Amino acid sequence: MTEAASPPRTAGTPPASPTAEEFARVQQSTEFAELRSSYRSFAFPLTVAFIAWYLLYVLLSIYAGDFMGTKLFGNVNVALALGLGQFATTFLIAWWYSRHANAKLDPKAAAIKARMEAGE
């Protein structure tokens, strides 16, 4: 089955869905490459850093029990402080990503979407 050509757009009618060819053309554009690069340059290093931080916590828990059991104050030891640090880090990264997406990714994505909806 072949796809028929989209009818011409008139004012007041919703735009037709983009075709596979239109998506492929946008994917090859410089604008999309910049969006992808901006996302990857933020997400990949943070993901690697967080996984390394998590694995350090796990390895310390397995191999450095005496260190992790060191009391900091009251009943709070190093293991509890680092474990709570995992939660804090998760929320910090989510907040930071949200700010990054709002400032850098969303405007670029909106421009690409608007261009596709306009049929360019």
Secondary structure, DSSP 8 states (H G I E B T S, - for coil): ----------TTS------HHHHHHHHTSHHHHHHHHHHHHHHHHHHHHHHHHHHHHHHHHHH-HHHHT-EEETTEEHHHHHHHHHHHHHHHHHHHHHHHIIIIIHHHHHHHHHHHHTT-
